[in-house]
Amino acid sequence: MTKTYLISVIIPVYNGGFYIDSCLKCLMNQTYKNLEIIVINDGSTDNSEQTIKKYPVHLISLPNNSGISVARNRGIDTAKGEYIHFMDVDDSINKDYYNKMLEAITEADADIACSGMVNEP
């Protein structure tokens, strides 16, 4: 890959305190480092925001729960990346996820990439 693309990762969070630490650690451990991580705290009433503030991410706090669509759209308005990835707070990805996705995009000269998922208990 010759060009380093900025990937904006948008994570809406509503009372995701149980998951957010694991989600953000997963992103911090990515082998691809040119990530803009945008976390939208969608009016959480738990400890989500305190946990998010421990990480080097762009935090947007909405005063009231407005729903996932509003949160994602707010993230899109803020994003500066050539690519956008929507991630849910309870998701995790392998450490090479973004490298593999960009390799596929580059090889296929594609504008978008899709991937499968595995549900684990």
C-alpha positions as CSV (number, residue, x, y, z in Angstrom):
1,M,0.0,0.0,0.0
2,T,1.6,3.3,-1.1
3,K,-0.8,5.8,0.5
4,T,-1.7,6.1,4.2
5,Y,-5.4,6.8,4.4
6,L,-7.1,8.3,7.4
7,I,-9.9,6.1,8.6
8,S,-12.6,7.7,10.8
9,V,-14.0,5.2,13.3
10,I,-17.4,6.3,14.6
11,I,-18.7,4.7,17.9
12,P,-22.1,5.8,19.3
13,V,-22.3,5.0,23.0
14,Y,-25.4,4.9,25.2
15,N,-24.8,3.4,28.6
16,G,-22.0,1.2,27.2
17,G,-19.8,1.4,30.3
18,F,-19.5,-2.3,30.5
19,Y,-18.1,-2.5,26.9
20,I,-16.4,0.8,26.1
21,D,-13.0,0.0,27.7
22,S,-12.6,-3.2,25.7
23,C,-13.8,-1.6,22.5
24,L,-11.3,1.3,22.8
25,K,-8.4,-1.0,23.8
26,C,-9.1,-3.0,20.7
27,L,-8.8,0.2,18.5
28,M,-5.6,1.3,20.4
29,N,-4.0,-2.0,19.5
30,Q,-4.6,-1.9,15.8
31,T,-1.6,-2.4,13.6
32,Y,-2.9,0.4,11.3
33,K,-2.4,3.6,13.2
34,N,-3.8,6.3,11.0
35,L,-7.2,6.3,12.8
36,E,-9.5,9.1,13.9
37,I,-11.6,7.6,16.6
38,I,-14.8,9.6,17.2
39,V,-16.9,8.5,20.2
40,I,-20.4,10.0,20.6
41,N,-21.7,9.7,24.1
42,D,-25.4,9.7,23.4
43,G,-26.7,11.0,26.8
44,S,-25.3,8.0,28.8
45,T,-26.2,7.9,32.5
46,D,-23.6,5.4,33.5
47,N,-19.8,5.7,33.7
48,S,-19.3,5.6,29.9
49,E,-18.0,9.2,29.6
50,Q,-15.5,8.8,32.4
51,T,-14.0,5.7,30.7
52,I,-14.0,7.3,27.2
53,K,-12.0,10.3,28.6
54,K,-9.1,8.0,29.5
55,Y,-8.4,7.4,25.8
56,P,-7.0,9.7,23.0
57,V,-10.2,9.9,21.1
58,H,-12.5,12.7,19.9
59,L,-15.4,12.7,22.3
60,I,-18.7,14.3,21.4
61,S,-21.2,14.4,24.3
62,L,-24.9,14.8,23.5
63,P,-27.0,16.0,26.4
64,N,-29.8,13.6,25.9
65,N,-30.2,10.2,24.3
66,S,-31.1,11.0,20.7
67,G,-30.7,7.5,19.1
68,I,-28.0,5.8,17.0
69,S,-28.9,7.6,13.8
70,V,-28.4,11.0,15.3
71,A,-25.2,9.9,17.0
72,R,-23.8,8.4,13.8
73,N,-24.7,11.5,11.7
74,R,-23.0,13.7,14.3
75,G,-19.9,11.5,13.8
76,I,-20.1,11.8,10.0
77,D,-20.3,15.6,10.3
78,T,-17.1,15.5,12.4
79,A,-15.1,12.9,10.4
80,K,-12.1,13.9,8.3
81,G,-11.1,10.4,7.0
82,E,-11.2,9.1,3.5
83,Y,-13.0,6.1,4.9
84,I,-15.6,5.7,7.7
85,H,-16.1,2.7,9.8
86,F,-19.2,2.5,12.1
87,M,-18.4,0.4,15.2
88,D,-20.8,-0.5,18.0
89,V,-19.6,-0.2,21.5
90,D,-19.9,-4.0,22.1
91,D,-17.9,-4.9,19.0
92,S,-14.3,-6.0,18.8
93,I,-12.1,-6.5,15.7
94,N,-8.8,-8.3,15.2
95,K,-5.6,-6.2,15.4
96,D,-5.1,-6.3,11.6
97,Y,-8.7,-5.4,10.6
98,Y,-7.9,-2.0,9.0
99,N,-4.8,-3.2,7.3
100,K,-6.7,-6.0,5.7
101,M,-9.6,-3.8,4.7
102,L,-7.4,-1.2,3.1
103,E,-5.5,-4.0,1.2
104,A,-8.8,-5.2,-0.2
105,I,-9.9,-1.7,-1.1
106,T,-6.6,-0.9,-2.8
107,E,-6.4,-4.2,-4.7
108,A,-9.9,-3.9,-6.0
109,D,-9.7,-0.1,-6.5
110,A,-13.0,0.0,-4.5
111,D,-14.8,2.9,-2.8
112,I,-16.3,0.7,-0.1
113,A,-15.5,-2.5,1.7
114,C,-17.6,-5.0,3.6
115,S,-16.6,-7.8,5.9
116,G,-18.2,-10.7,7.7
117,M,-18.6,-11.1,11.4
118,V,-18.5,-13.8,14.0
119,N,-20.8,-13.9,16.9
120,E,-19.1,-15.2,20.0
121,P,-20.8,-15.8,23.4
